[in-house]
């Protein structure tokens, strides 16, 4: 980390953001689940496939920053098993409660919902083998990125999955999205270097990062 000015967020909201809400604001719980956990979504964004591409292993610790309904956190918990740990981080209290209920219904005691604040994640440093930003990097402040990096173990990796900066049938406005190059610029400012891209067709791109 340097004293340099961070790169611009390219339209990301830096005040009043709700990382992880994924468009959940204003929806009832059932509508949120129907929209964010729909079978149609799994046809174009398969969480199990993402974790396979990442190489997530049993016993590892995952921090999902902006976990929403647990779309990626629950599959991660099933993969890491009882010797691992998954922290599902979100700023929305209703989503925090919902993930807890969903984990309990599957008896995934190692899935831990974490209620965060803007720019602060209340977890100890260097606990994560994997930190996930799924569809949120364009919408988080620099402080949240710094917090995510703080949570990484020395050999940990960070996954950035986000919308392609083109028009798509759904998703956030294209003008606030980050291109892969813009995402690398933001993450490199916080001491991360790209390792390799991850397959994430058709509407997204994904890349794996490690500490520089």
Backbone as a chain_set.jsonl record, in Angstrom:
{"seq": "XXXXXXXXXXXXXXXXXXXXXXXXXXXXXXXXXXXXXXXXXXXXXXXXXXXXXXXXXXXXXXXXXXXXXXXXXXXXXXXXXXXXXXXXXXXXXXXXXXXXXXXXXXXXXXXXXXXXXXXXXXXXXXXXXXXXXXXXXXXXXXXXXXXXXXXXXXXXXXXXXXXXXXXXXXXXXXXXXXXXXXXXXXXXXXXXXXXXXXXXXXXXXXXXXXXX", "coords": {"N": [[0.85, -1.199, 0.0], [0.515, 2.197, -0.837], [1.037, 5.779, -0.511], [-0.249, 6.89, -2.555], [-2.876, 8.347, -4.579], [-5.932, 6.591, -4.824], [-7.133, 4.779, -7.723], [-9.766, 6.07, -9.832], [-13.221, 5.135, -9.311], [-14.705, 4.681, -11.506], [-17.436, 5.365, -11.756], [-18.6, 3.899, -9.758], [-20.607, 3.799, -6.844], [-19.711, 5.6, -4.044], [-20.734, 6.391, -1.704], [-23.265, 5.582, 0.603], [-23.502, 3.016, -0.351], [-24.477, -0.43, -0.762], [-22.959, -3.016, -0.453], [-23.213, -6.181, -1.88], [-25.952, -6.375, -1.988], [-26.998, -6.744, -4.505], [-29.075, -5.647, -6.064], [-31.189, -6.126, -4.372], [-32.497, -4.322, -2.697], [-35.597, -3.011, -1.628], [-37.077, -5.183, -2.372], [-39.227, -7.838, -1.304], [-38.593, -10.62, 0.951], [-39.245, -13.144, -0.215], [-39.453, -12.475, -2.913], [-36.864, -11.603, -3.395], [-35.417, -13.987, -3.031], [-36.584, -15.501, -5.09], [-35.75, -14.069, -7.324], [-32.907, -13.873, -7.126], [-32.047, -16.433, -6.676], [-32.899, -17.98, -8.735], [-33.61, -20.746, -10.984], [-33.024, -20.046, -13.615], [-30.942, -18.187, -13.384], [-28.875, -19.847, -12.609], [-28.245, -21.073, -14.938], [-26.711, -19.25, -16.306], [-24.908, -18.372, -14.46], [-23.151, -20.224, -12.59], [-22.603, -21.232, -9.392], [-21.246, -23.451, -8.282], [-19.604, -24.206, -10.376], [-17.962, -21.959, -10.549], [-16.518, -22.118, -8.085], [-15.167, -24.488, -8.524], [-13.503, -23.706, -10.639], [-11.974, -21.851, -9.267], [-10.627, -23.523, -7.598], [-11.279, -24.278, -5.025], [-10.847, -25.851, -1.894], [-11.562, -28.629, 0.358], [-11.751, -27.81, 3.812], [-10.773, -25.225, 3.619], [-10.898, -21.637, 4.236], [-13.306, -19.237, 3.517], [-14.173, -15.924, 2.609], [-16.94, -14.263, 1.741], [-17.6, -11.367, 0.347], [-20.201, -9.258, 0.463], [-22.425, -11.062, 0.388], [-25.123, -11.393, -0.097], [-27.985, -13.295, -0.71], [-26.702, -15.607, -0.159], [-25.901, -16.963, -2.375], [-23.401, -17.716, -3.498], [-22.089, -18.356, -1.164], [-23.326, -20.525, 0.215], [-22.942, -22.827, -1.542], [-20.121, -22.785, -1.379], [-19.732, -23.409, 1.318], [-20.695, -26.027, 1.388], [-18.707, -27.234, -0.092], [-16.238, -26.757, 1.31], [-16.685, -28.029, 3.688], [-17.039, -29.418, 7.09], [-14.56, -28.949, 8.284], [-13.746, -26.612, 7.296], [-14.47, -23.084, 6.823], [-16.898, -20.622, 6.165], [-17.454, -17.281, 5.761], [-20.12, -15.244, 5.438], [-20.532, -12.208, 4.343], [-22.326, -9.219, 4.738], [-23.971, -6.019, 4.447], [-26.636, -5.706, 4.827], [-29.192, -6.199, 7.081], [-31.447, -7.913, 6.896], [-30.654, -9.727, 4.933], [-28.442, -10.828, 6.178], [-29.715, -12.219, 8.268], [-31.243, -13.974, 6.735], [-29.323, -15.59, 5.384], [-28.232, -16.879, 7.586], [-30.434, -18.423, 8.418], [-30.777, -20.067, 6.184], [-28.351, -21.475, 6.137], [-28.567, -22.818, 8.601], [-30.748, -24.458, 8.081], [-29.643, -26.34, 6.428], [-27.875, -27.445, 8.084], [-25.284, -26.428, 8.14], [-23.054, -25.648, 10.01], [-20.658, -24.34, 9.909], [-20.946, -22.213, 8.249], [-20.957, -18.845, 8.506], [-22.805, -16.054, 9.093], [-22.0, -12.621, 8.671], [-22.418, -9.439, 9.81], [-21.672, -6.484, 8.364], [-20.175, -3.167, 8.121], [-20.14, -0.156, 6.144], [-17.089, -0.09, 4.665], [-15.884, -1.478, 6.735], [-15.129, -4.654, 7.934], [-15.953, -6.888, 10.33], [-13.89, -8.944, 11.162], [-11.087, -11.027, 12.035], [-7.683, -10.359, 11.018], [-5.966, -11.9, 8.237], [-7.257, -14.422, 7.888], [-8.381, -15.724, 5.743], [-8.391, -18.061, 3.118], [-9.524, -17.709, 0.678], [-10.995, -14.862, -0.727], [-13.999, -13.501, -1.868], [-15.272, -11.312, -4.293], [-18.233, -10.878, -5.638], [-19.939, -9.613, -8.192], [-19.808, -7.044, -7.101], [-17.602, -5.294, -6.972], [-17.633, -2.957, -8.487], [-19.167, -1.379, -6.921], [-18.238, -0.8, -4.39], [-16.432, 0.961, -1.784], [-13.005, 2.165, -1.534], [-12.101, 1.525, 1.011], [-13.387, -0.865, 1.665], [-12.227, -2.661, -0.11], [-9.608, -2.604, 0.853], [-10.072, -3.738, 3.367], [-10.845, -6.324, 2.597], [-8.454, -7.286, 1.511], [-6.893, -7.212, 3.808], [-7.933, -9.369, 5.187], [-6.946, -11.567, 3.876], [-4.86, -14.446, 3.926], [-1.236, -14.839, 3.794], [-0.67, -16.423, 1.494], [-3.107, -16.415, 0.33], [-5.944, -16.065, -1.949], [-7.754, -13.804, -4.03], [-10.905, -13.503, -5.5], [-12.326, -11.922, -8.197], [-15.363, -11.411, -9.518], [-17.393, -10.122, -11.955], [-19.736, -8.013, -13.753], [-19.594, -7.89, -17.319], [-18.446, -5.062, -19.151], [-20.527, -4.163, -20.958], [-23.632, -3.893, -22.777], [-26.209, -5.8, -21.363], [-28.903, -8.22, -20.946], [-29.866, -7.818, -18.376], [-28.876, -6.637, -15.105], [-26.553, -4.196, -13.624], [-26.369, -0.681, -14.676], [-24.408, -0.147, -17.603], [-22.581, 1.935, -17.547], [-21.606, 2.161, -14.959], [-20.18, -0.087, -14.537], [-17.111, -1.995, -14.2], [-14.396, -2.507, -16.363], [-12.29, -5.404, -17.047], [-9.66, -4.413, -17.014], [-9.912, -2.001, -15.595], [-10.759, -3.025, -13.158], [-8.483, -4.495, -12.396], [-6.743, -2.358, -12.027], [-7.83, -1.032, -9.795], [-7.592, -3.066, -7.846], [-4.866, -3.63, -7.868], [-3.815, -1.352, -6.74], [-4.183, -1.85, -4.083], [-2.301, -3.708, -3.475], [-2.476, -6.164, -4.806], [-1.996, -8.719, -7.261], [-2.749, -9.89, -10.557], [-3.471, -13.321, -11.175], [-4.665, -15.347, -12.873], [-7.197, -15.554, -15.439], [-10.65, -16.549, -15.023], [-13.109, -18.748, -16.208], [-16.229, -17.384, -17.03], [-18.527, -17.005, -18.55], [-21.914, -16.124, -19.725], [-22.233, -13.374, -19.339], [-20.443, -12.239, -17.619], [-17.107, -11.61, -16.307], [-14.194, -13.05, -14.793], [-11.513, -13.095, -12.452], [-8.543, -14.251, -10.874], [-6.679, -13.257, -8.053], [-3.653, -12.492, -6.209], [-1.586, -11.642, -3.356], [0.778, -9.102, -4.038]], "CA": [[0.0, 0.0, 0.0], [1.287, 3.42, -0.931], [0.287, 6.989, -0.212], [-0.795, 7.409, -3.803], [-4.329, 8.467, -4.654], [-6.475, 5.409, -5.469], [-7.727, 5.02, -9.037], [-11.192, 6.368, -9.761], [-14.073, 3.949, -9.283], [-15.382, 4.579, -12.805], [-18.891, 5.431, -11.632], [-19.101, 3.179, -8.592], [-21.108, 4.655, -5.783], [-18.808, 5.532, -2.899], [-21.474, 6.739, -0.5], [-24.568, 4.952, 0.668], [-23.522, 1.75, -1.076], [-24.89, -1.61, -0.018], [-22.289, -4.098, -1.165], [-23.8, -7.491, -1.7], [-27.4, -6.396, -2.099], [-27.286, -7.287, -5.832], [-30.392, -5.216, -6.505], [-32.171, -6.665, -3.43], [-33.214, -3.27, -1.989], [-36.967, -2.771, -2.04], [-37.767, -6.437, -2.623], [-39.527, -8.697, -0.169], [-37.694, -11.771, 1.059], [-39.572, -14.185, -1.187], [-39.11, -11.983, -4.252], [-35.404, -11.606, -3.486], [-34.998, -15.371, -3.253], [-37.026, -15.928, -6.409], [-34.958, -13.409, -8.362], [-31.465, -14.089, -7.004], [-31.759, -17.864, -6.594], [-33.724, -18.62, -9.75], [-32.942, -21.733, -11.846], [-32.513, -19.381, -14.818], [-29.634, -17.609, -13.074], [-27.867, -20.907, -12.55], [-27.845, -21.426, -16.298], [-25.676, -18.33, -16.794], [-23.925, -18.102, -13.405], [-23.171, -21.451, -11.792], [-21.65, -21.05, -8.297], [-20.385, -24.63, -8.14], [-18.581, -24.143, -11.426], [-16.992, -20.924, -10.162], [-15.627, -22.623, -7.038], [-14.287, -25.477, -9.153], [-12.49, -22.941, -11.377], [-11.089, -21.247, -8.27], [-9.844, -24.574, -6.958], [-11.599, -24.292, -3.603], [-10.563, -27.171, -1.33], [-12.099, -28.904, 1.694], [-10.971, -27.291, 4.924], [-10.348, -23.841, 3.432], [-11.738, -20.572, 4.783], [-13.768, -18.313, 2.484], [-14.923, -14.725, 2.987], [-17.748, -13.776, 0.624], [-17.903, -9.964, 0.652], [-21.427, -8.945, -0.255], [-22.913, -12.425, 0.148], [-26.507, -11.395, -0.547], [-28.819, -14.392, -0.219], [-25.865, -16.797, 0.037], [-25.841, -17.669, -3.663], [-22.076, -18.332, -3.604], [-21.606, -18.789, 0.155], [-23.807, -21.856, 0.565], [-22.149, -23.838, -2.259], [-18.761, -22.815, -0.835], [-19.773, -24.133, 2.592], [-20.817, -27.458, 1.099], [-17.417, -27.706, -0.606], [-15.15, -26.743, 2.292], [-17.005, -29.021, 4.698], [-16.99, -29.017, 8.506], [-13.215, -28.519, 8.697], [-13.532, -25.285, 6.737], [-15.305, -22.014, 7.351], [-17.331, -19.63, 5.187], [-18.024, -16.075, 6.337], [-20.994, -14.581, 4.474], [-20.504, -10.817, 4.808], [-23.219, -8.283, 4.054], [-24.383, -4.869, 5.255], [-28.093, -5.725, 4.969], [-29.582, -7.046, 8.211], [-32.368, -8.968, 6.475], [-29.887, -10.75, 4.236], [-27.649, -11.477, 7.221], [-30.59, -13.184, 8.927], [-31.659, -14.99, 5.766], [-28.226, -16.544, 5.177], [-28.16, -17.694, 8.791], [-31.529, -19.385, 8.38], [-30.528, -21.045, 5.128], [-27.277, -22.341, 6.589], [-29.074, -23.681, 9.669], [-31.65, -25.464, 7.508], [-28.801, -27.385, 5.843], [-26.943, -27.875, 9.129], [-23.933, -25.976, 7.778], [-22.662, -24.84, 11.17], [-19.429, -23.605, 9.587], [-21.326, -21.031, 7.475], [-21.137, -17.824, 9.537], [-23.193, -14.74, 8.582], [-21.288, -11.513, 9.302], [-23.007, -8.141, 9.513], [-20.577, -5.525, 8.233], [-20.486, -1.763, 7.905], [-19.448, 0.38, 4.985], [-15.666, 0.111, 4.884], [-15.356, -2.239, 7.868], [-15.584, -6.038, 8.052], [-15.531, -7.248, 11.687], [-13.234, -10.242, 11.235], [-9.658, -10.939, 12.302], [-6.823, -10.314, 9.838], [-5.241, -13.085, 7.746], [-7.993, -15.657, 8.174], [-9.028, -16.247, 4.55], [-7.706, -18.65, 1.968], [-10.167, -17.126, -0.507], [-11.975, -13.784, -0.576], [-14.782, -13.362, -3.089], [-16.097, -10.174, -4.683], [-19.108, -11.334, -6.72], [-20.857, -8.587, -8.693], [-19.842, -5.907, -6.172], [-16.424, -4.422, -6.963], [-17.998, -1.651, -9.053], [-20.083, -0.698, -6.01], [-17.683, -0.736, -3.034], [-15.394, 1.985, -1.625], [-11.638, 1.666, -1.389], [-11.927, 0.954, 2.347], [-13.844, -2.252, 1.663], [-11.19, -3.441, -0.781], [-8.503, -2.729, 1.804], [-10.494, -4.705, 4.375], [-10.794, -7.657, 1.999], [-7.045, -7.674, 1.424], [-6.45, -7.455, 5.182], [-8.409, -10.683, 5.629], [-6.252, -12.633, 3.159], [-3.615, -15.032, 4.398], [-0.138, -14.481, 2.878], [-0.789, -17.145, 0.221], [-4.505, -16.446, -0.056], [-6.269, -15.51, -3.261], [-8.984, -13.031, -4.123], [-11.637, -13.721, -6.747], [-13.217, -10.851, -8.623], [-16.356, -11.79, -10.527], [-18.237, -8.941, -12.155], [-20.417, -7.887, -15.037], [-18.865, -7.326, -18.45], [-18.791, -3.651, -19.376], [-21.302, -4.09, -22.193], [-25.058, -4.004, -22.526], [-26.702, -7.158, -21.135], [-30.353, -8.18, -20.745], [-30.141, -7.42, -17.001], [-27.657, -6.218, -14.424], [-26.44, -2.75, -13.383], [-26.08, 0.117, -15.876], [-23.069, -0.412, -18.117], [-21.655, 3.034, -17.262], [-20.979, 2.034, -13.637], [-19.422, -1.335, -14.472], [-15.667, -1.924, -14.397], [-13.779, -3.452, -17.276], [-11.23, -6.155, -16.362], [-8.489, -3.561, -16.83], [-10.22, -1.081, -14.509], [-10.769, -3.806, -11.92], [-7.088, -4.757, -12.035], [-6.155, -1.107, -11.547], [-8.29, -0.806, -8.417], [-7.074, -4.092, -6.942], [-3.408, -3.521, -7.777], [-3.537, -0.27, -5.805], [-4.223, -2.421, -2.737], [-1.265, -4.709, -3.299], [-2.827, -7.446, -5.41], [-1.559, -8.931, -8.641], [-3.57, -10.908, -11.22], [-2.884, -14.642, -11.398], [-5.201, -15.934, -14.102], [-8.645, -15.377, -15.618], [-11.522, -17.678, -14.736], [-14.244, -18.808, -17.134], [-17.428, -16.837, -16.39], [-19.478, -16.611, -19.591], [-21.776, -15.237, -20.877], [-22.416, -11.955, -19.018], [-19.473, -11.846, -16.61], [-15.71, -12.039, -16.372], [-13.685, -13.329, -13.447], [-10.043, -13.193, -12.401], [-7.969, -14.635, -9.593], [-5.603, -12.358, -7.637], [-2.887, -12.832, -5.014], [-0.779, -10.527, -2.887], [1.926, -8.834, -4.914]], "C": [[0.88, 1.242, 0.0], [0.424, 4.591, -0.5], [-0.322, 7.608, -1.458], [-2.315, 7.504, -3.721], [-4.882, 7.245, -5.365], [-7.077, 5.74, -6.819], [-9.205, 5.32, -8.905], [-12.013, 5.108, -9.883], [-14.895, 3.795, -10.555], [-16.899, 4.537, -12.647], [-19.424, 4.667, -10.454], [-19.554, 4.158, -7.534], [-20.219, 4.498, -4.567], [-19.472, 6.018, -1.622], [-22.81, 6.035, -0.553], [-24.625, 3.621, -0.04], [-23.994, 0.636, -0.16], [-24.254, -2.81, -0.702], [-22.942, -5.421, -0.819], [-25.293, -7.534, -1.894], [-27.86, -6.897, -3.458], [-28.667, -6.88, -6.339], [-31.508, -5.674, -5.586], [-33.019, -5.585, -2.793], [-34.627, -3.108, -2.54], [-37.743, -4.036, -2.331], [-38.121, -7.11, -1.307], [-38.618, -9.907, -0.184], [-37.975, -12.822, -0.006], [-39.217, -13.752, -2.607], [-37.602, -11.966, -4.449], [-34.889, -13.014, -3.761], [-35.371, -15.844, -4.649], [-36.151, -15.339, -7.505], [-33.494, -13.833, -8.313], [-31.077, -15.559, -6.948], [-32.508, -18.643, -7.676], [-32.932, -19.667, -10.538], [-32.362, -21.097, -13.104], [-31.135, -18.778, -14.558], [-28.551, -18.682, -13.088], [-27.433, -21.369, -13.945], [-26.755, -20.499, -16.823], [-24.685, -17.93, -15.716], [-24.001, -19.236, -12.383], [-22.159, -21.331, -10.652], [-20.731, -22.25, -8.089], [-19.266, -24.632, -9.177], [-17.523, -23.102, -11.089], [-16.011, -21.471, -9.132], [-14.695, -23.702, -7.569], [-13.163, -24.786, -9.913], [-11.479, -22.305, -10.417], [-10.155, -22.281, -7.66], [-10.068, -24.634, -5.459], [-11.512, -25.716, -3.055], [-11.272, -27.369, 0.004], [-11.166, -28.371, 2.77], [-10.542, -25.851, 4.783], [-11.364, -22.868, 4.045], [-12.026, -19.558, 3.687], [-14.437, -17.117, 3.139], [-15.618, -14.216, 1.731], [-18.213, -12.368, 0.976], [-19.09, -9.513, -0.2], [-22.145, -10.223, -0.62], [-24.36, -12.481, -0.315], [-27.304, -12.51, 0.103], [-28.017, -15.655, 0.078], [-25.679, -17.604, -1.223], [-24.496, -18.365, -3.868], [-21.611, -18.919, -2.272], [-22.067, -20.19, 0.505], [-23.089, -22.954, -0.216], [-20.72, -23.936, -1.759], [-18.731, -23.607, 0.468], [-19.907, -25.633, 2.369], [-19.483, -28.031, 0.643], [-16.338, -27.772, 0.465], [-15.402, -27.728, 3.425], [-16.779, -28.544, 6.118], [-15.617, -28.615, 9.01], [-12.862, -27.15, 8.124], [-14.437, -24.268, 7.397], [-15.651, -21.066, 6.199], [-17.99, -18.483, 5.936], [-18.808, -15.351, 5.238], [-21.226, -13.157, 4.956], [-21.51, -9.976, 4.021], [-23.596, -7.166, 5.014], [-25.877, -4.861, 5.518], [-28.504, -6.7, 6.065], [-30.507, -8.191, 7.791], [-31.639, -10.094, 5.757], [-29.0, -11.525, 5.207], [-28.481, -12.555, 7.914], [-30.972, -14.319, 7.984], [-30.567, -16.038, 5.539], [-28.074, -17.454, 6.399], [-29.229, -18.77, 8.809], [-31.277, -20.48, 7.332], [-29.405, -22.01, 5.518], [-27.742, -23.311, 7.654], [-29.965, -24.785, 9.114], [-30.88, -26.612, 6.867], [-27.781, -27.934, 6.847], [-25.481, -27.579, 8.752], [-23.429, -25.051, 8.887], [-21.432, -23.979, 10.905], [-19.685, -22.45, 8.605], [-21.728, -19.946, 8.469], [-21.561, -16.507, 8.883], [-22.484, -13.635, 9.371], [-21.933, -10.21, 8.859], [-21.898, -7.098, 9.512], [-21.106, -4.106, 8.149], [-19.758, -1.304, 6.658], [-17.984, 0.628, 5.329], [-15.09, -0.648, 6.055], [-15.979, -3.628, 7.891], [-15.074, -6.574, 9.396], [-15.015, -8.682, 11.802], [-11.74, -10.02, 11.476], [-8.867, -10.946, 10.997], [-6.271, -11.698, 9.507], [-5.935, -14.391, 8.096], [-8.436, -16.392, 6.911], [-8.059, -16.865, 3.552], [-8.235, -18.037, 0.674], [-11.105, -16.012, -0.071], [-12.678, -13.615, -1.915], [-15.455, -12.003, -3.148], [-16.954, -10.653, -5.852], [-20.116, -10.246, -7.05], [-20.89, -7.335, -7.816], [-18.68, -4.934, -6.307], [-16.744, -3.037, -7.505], [-18.769, -0.793, -8.052], [-19.55, -0.627, -4.583], [-16.61, 0.352, -2.964], [-14.029, 1.344, -1.453], [-11.419, 1.008, -0.024], [-12.347, -0.507, 2.404], [-12.833, -3.154, 0.965], [-10.012, -3.664, 0.162], [-8.83, -3.738, 2.902], [-10.421, -6.136, 3.835], [-9.359, -8.163, 1.906], [-6.492, -7.979, 2.81], [-6.817, -8.864, 5.654], [-7.65, -11.839, 4.982], [-5.038, -13.146, 3.927], [-2.515, -14.712, 3.389], [-0.224, -15.171, 1.517], [-2.238, -17.263, -0.234], [-4.733, -15.857, -1.432], [-7.623, -14.809, -3.197], [-9.601, -13.262, -5.49], [-12.502, -12.507, -7.025], [-14.078, -11.349, -9.77], [-17.278, -10.603, -10.719], [-18.796, -8.925, -13.568], [-19.476, -7.346, -16.115], [-19.346, -5.899, -18.698], [-19.427, -3.479, -20.754], [-22.776, -4.141, -21.818], [-25.437, -5.479, -22.393], [-28.2, -7.086, -20.85], [-30.763, -7.733, -19.352], [-28.823, -7.066, -16.353], [-27.605, -4.715, -14.277], [-26.168, -1.99, -14.675], [-24.628, -0.066, -16.312], [-22.087, 0.69, -17.737], [-21.028, 2.932, -15.882], [-20.148, 0.754, -13.516], [-17.931, -1.079, -14.695], [-15.233, -2.934, -15.446], [-12.746, -4.276, -16.51], [-9.997, -5.303, -16.086], [-8.711, -2.578, -15.678], [-10.242, -1.797, -13.163], [-9.35, -4.114, -11.458], [-6.43, -3.512, -11.462], [-6.553, -0.849, -10.097], [-7.641, -1.794, -7.455], [-5.557, -4.005, -6.797], [-3.001, -2.395, -6.833], [-3.456, -0.781, -4.369], [-3.276, -3.613, -2.585], [-1.596, -6.085, -3.821], [-2.307, -7.514, -6.837], [-2.426, -10.02, -9.27], [-2.793, -12.202, -11.406], [-3.348, -15.245, -12.715], [-6.685, -15.616, -14.215], [-9.379, -16.678, -15.314], [-12.703, -17.619, -15.692], [-15.517, -18.336, -16.427], [-18.455, -16.365, -17.419], [-20.917, -16.8, -19.087], [-21.782, -13.738, -20.538], [-21.338, -11.396, -18.098], [-18.044, -12.181, -17.031], [-15.269, -12.303, -14.948], [-12.171, -13.473, -13.535], [-9.61, -13.481, -10.978], [-6.763, -13.75, -9.302], [-4.893, -12.924, -6.407], [-2.145, -11.587, -4.559], [0.438, -10.342, -3.794], [3.211, -9.277, -4.233]], "O": [[1.861, 1.327, 0.739], [-0.751, 4.433, -0.169], [-0.849, 8.72, -1.417], [-2.953, 6.836, -2.908], [-4.362, 6.877, -6.419], [-7.494, 6.877, -7.042], [-9.84, 4.865, -7.953], [-11.574, 4.126, -10.48], [-15.697, 2.868, -10.664], [-17.574, 3.762, -13.325], [-20.615, 4.77, -10.16], [-18.955, 5.218, -7.353], [-19.994, 3.38, -4.104], [-18.837, 6.053, -0.568], [-23.416, 5.905, -1.617], [-25.721, 3.13, -0.312], [-23.92, 0.747, 1.064], [-24.918, -3.536, -1.441], [-23.189, -5.741, 0.343], [-25.867, -8.62, -1.96], [-28.969, -7.416, -3.583], [-29.354, -7.68, -6.974], [-32.674, -5.621, -5.975], [-34.146, -5.859, -2.379], [-34.834, -3.072, -3.753], [-38.958, -3.977, -2.521], [-37.405, -6.971, -0.316], [-37.957, -10.195, -1.182], [-37.047, -13.336, -0.631], [-38.741, -14.556, -3.408], [-37.11, -12.276, -5.534], [-34.029, -13.211, -4.62], [-34.579, -16.508, -5.318], [-35.841, -16.007, -8.491], [-32.902, -14.123, -9.353], [-29.912, -15.901, -7.149], [-32.723, -19.847, -7.532], [-31.729, -19.508, -10.744], [-31.332, -21.544, -13.609], [-30.256, -18.849, -15.417], [-27.432, -18.433, -13.536], [-26.377, -21.982, -14.102], [-25.962, -20.894, -17.678], [-23.718, -17.223, -16.003], [-24.802, -19.208, -11.448], [-20.956, -21.329, -10.915], [-19.558, -22.08, -7.755], [-18.132, -25.011, -8.887], [-16.333, -23.324, -11.311], [-14.801, -21.308, -9.284], [-13.558, -23.82, -7.113], [-12.011, -25.213, -9.85], [-10.287, -22.229, -10.714], [-9.037, -21.962, -7.255], [-9.164, -24.994, -4.704], [-12.025, -26.661, -3.655], [-11.554, -26.399, 0.708], [-9.944, -28.467, 2.653], [-9.993, -25.286, 5.729], [-12.509, -23.221, 4.327], [-11.115, -19.079, 3.012], [-15.179, -17.268, 4.109], [-14.967, -13.79, 0.777], [-19.109, -12.192, 1.801], [-18.99, -9.404, -1.422], [-22.448, -10.458, -1.79], [-24.794, -13.493, -0.866], [-27.3, -12.654, 1.325], [-28.578, -16.659, 0.516], [-25.341, -18.787, -1.167], [-24.457, -19.492, -4.362], [-20.829, -19.87, -2.251], [-21.285, -20.976, 1.04], [-22.659, -23.935, 0.39], [-20.153, -25.027, -1.711], [-17.809, -24.39, 0.697], [-19.296, -26.423, 3.088], [-19.16, -29.179, 0.95], [-15.593, -28.75, 0.524], [-14.46, -28.212, 4.053], [-16.375, -27.402, 6.337], [-15.513, -27.996, 10.069], [-11.806, -26.595, 8.43], [-15.088, -24.552, 8.402], [-14.802, -20.75, 5.366], [-18.966, -18.683, 6.659], [-18.238, -14.905, 4.242], [-22.022, -12.925, 5.866], [-21.539, -10.018, 2.791], [-23.551, -7.335, 6.232], [-26.348, -4.086, 6.352], [-28.199, -7.891, 5.988], [-30.366, -9.313, 8.278], [-31.958, -11.268, 5.942], [-28.829, -12.736, 5.069], [-28.007, -13.671, 8.123], [-31.02, -15.481, 8.386], [-30.852, -17.235, 5.505], [-27.819, -18.651, 6.263], [-28.954, -19.911, 9.178], [-31.533, -21.659, 7.573], [-29.493, -23.211, 5.262], [-27.373, -24.485, 7.636], [-29.947, -25.912, 9.609], [-31.392, -27.727, 6.768], [-26.942, -28.77, 6.51], [-24.579, -28.375, 9.014], [-23.384, -23.832, 8.722], [-21.197, -22.995, 11.607], [-18.742, -21.783, 8.178], [-22.713, -20.095, 9.191], [-20.755, -15.894, 8.182], [-22.381, -13.71, 10.596], [-21.987, -9.914, 7.666], [-21.26, -6.859, 10.537], [-22.314, -3.872, 8.111], [-18.859, -1.989, 6.171], [-17.675, 1.458, 6.184], [-13.907, -0.486, 6.358], [-17.202, -3.77, 7.87], [-13.862, -6.699, 9.576], [-15.629, -9.523, 12.458], [-11.2, -8.959, 11.161], [-9.331, -11.477, 9.988], [-6.129, -12.552, 10.382], [-5.299, -15.346, 8.542], [-8.828, -17.556, 6.985], [-7.045, -16.268, 3.192], [-7.497, -17.868, -0.296], [-11.912, -16.19, 0.842], [-12.036, -13.589, -2.965], [-16.119, -11.581, -2.201], [-16.438, -10.817, -6.957], [-21.039, -9.989, -6.277], [-21.901, -6.634, -7.79], [-18.772, -3.822, -5.787], [-16.187, -2.045, -7.034], [-19.001, 0.39, -8.302], [-20.326, -0.414, -3.652], [-15.951, 0.638, -3.964], [-13.915, 0.135, -1.251], [-10.651, 0.053, 0.093], [-11.731, -1.302, 3.114], [-12.606, -4.285, 1.397], [-9.484, -4.771, 0.259], [-7.963, -4.505, 3.32], [-9.986, -7.048, 4.538], [-9.084, -9.329, 2.189], [-5.703, -8.911, 2.968], [-6.084, -9.472, 6.434], [-7.698, -12.965, 5.477], [-4.283, -12.365, 4.505], [-2.812, -14.353, 2.25], [0.113, -14.57, 0.497], [-2.566, -18.1, -1.075], [-3.845, -15.233, -2.012], [-8.505, -15.176, -2.419], [-8.913, -13.222, -6.51], [-13.314, -12.108, -6.191], [-13.58, -11.666, -10.85], [-17.882, -10.123, -9.76], [-18.395, -9.697, -14.44], [-18.666, -6.456, -15.856], [-20.514, -5.579, -18.479], [-18.922, -2.742, -21.6], [-23.12, -4.406, -20.666], [-25.034, -6.305, -23.211], [-28.718, -6.011, -20.546], [-31.902, -7.307, -19.159], [-27.769, -7.179, -16.977], [-28.503, -4.016, -14.746], [-25.775, -2.596, -15.672], [-23.728, -0.131, -15.476], [-20.89, 0.431, -17.612], [-20.0, 3.565, -15.642], [-19.487, 0.538, -12.501], [-17.543, -0.079, -15.297], [-15.659, -4.088, -15.416], [-12.357, -3.879, -15.411], [-9.359, -5.451, -15.043], [-7.806, -2.347, -14.876], [-9.801, -1.249, -12.152], [-9.043, -4.008, -10.271], [-5.646, -3.601, -10.516], [-5.715, -0.491, -9.27], [-7.193, -1.41, -6.375], [-5.02, -4.276, -5.723], [-1.953, -2.474, -6.193], [-2.746, -0.213, -3.54], [-3.433, -4.426, -1.674], [-1.056, -7.079, -3.335], [-2.195, -6.499, -7.525], [-2.8, -10.976, -8.59], [-1.611, -12.188, -11.749], [-2.536, -15.609, -13.566], [-7.359, -15.427, -13.202], [-8.796, -17.761, -15.347], [-13.236, -16.541, -15.952], [-15.847, -18.831, -15.35], [-19.181, -15.405, -17.161], [-21.137, -17.547, -18.133], [-21.377, -12.92, -21.365], [-21.324, -10.196, -17.825], [-17.812, -12.931, -17.979], [-15.898, -11.833, -14.0], [-11.625, -13.911, -14.548], [-10.22, -13.021, -10.013], [-5.929, -13.515, -10.176], [-5.456, -13.728, -5.663], [-2.08, -10.594, -5.283], [1.041, -11.312, -4.253], [4.292, -9.138, -4.804]]}, "num_chains": 1, "name": "protein.A"}
